[in-house]
Amino acid sequence: MGARLEGKVAFISGGARGQGRSHAVRLAEEGADIITFDICQDVDHVPYAGPTAEDLAETVRQVEALDRRIIARQADVRDFDAIKAVADEGFAEFGRLDIVSANAGISGEMAEADVMSESGWQTMIDINLTGVWHTAKAAIPHIKAGGNGGSIVLTSSLAGLKGMGNIAHYVSAKHGVVGLMRTLALELAPHSIRVNSIHPTQVDTPMIMNEATKKLFRPDLENPTDEDFAATSQSMNSLPIPWVEPVDISNALLFLSSEEGRYITGVPLPVDAGAGLKSVVF
């Protein structure tokens, strides 16, 4: 274990599995205590199973195995009052809040914009954009109250930096996250609170490794395998890999949230294996 975040407290949305669990564990390895939450149920318009209470309990187990404290609750990023209650509880218990990872997000129905459903669009915006705002909004008063500055990192996507076909709602939400990040960076700079965004390529998590995504990339196959998907996914990236691992995103979060990133704010940071260098059209 390291100590780059010794004595700090991090607030992480979507902590039950995938990138969120990886973030919780990686920051705990560096000394942080954790406040996290997840919806722990399926979500309409999402073509894969949602996280479970057992998933969230496993995140707790892994953080506690590192001898760090953790508060983990079931809450939906669309419900501001619920998110605020988790942040308030964590602040009351730990006495400070230093780091925010607005990580929770979904992929949804995949269709061209003119035939996408109204409800599918709205669910995406509510979770992937409004939910990010809710997470930051719930945490900011506690970071300000500490008077020590802090770091807020919003999870966007490669799709927050360029257009992609068949996912207009996702692209729009993730572009919106960049605008929110830049505005928060300006508003919070006088409080020494830094705000940045991370832009992953494909990450090996349930959000990507599911039948719907595989079929999006391999519409020529009835039942594409991971190997079938990997070949096409690799074509997105400049480096010769099909996807990155959750810890690669966690390490970027750690850097931005540590003293090593103390003067970095307002920056969209790609962790994309060079995918941003290439044109991507689904």
Order of alpha helices (4+ residues) and beta strands (2+ residues): beta-alpha-beta-alpha-beta-alpha-beta-alpha-alpha-beta-alpha-beta-alpha-alpha-alpha-beta
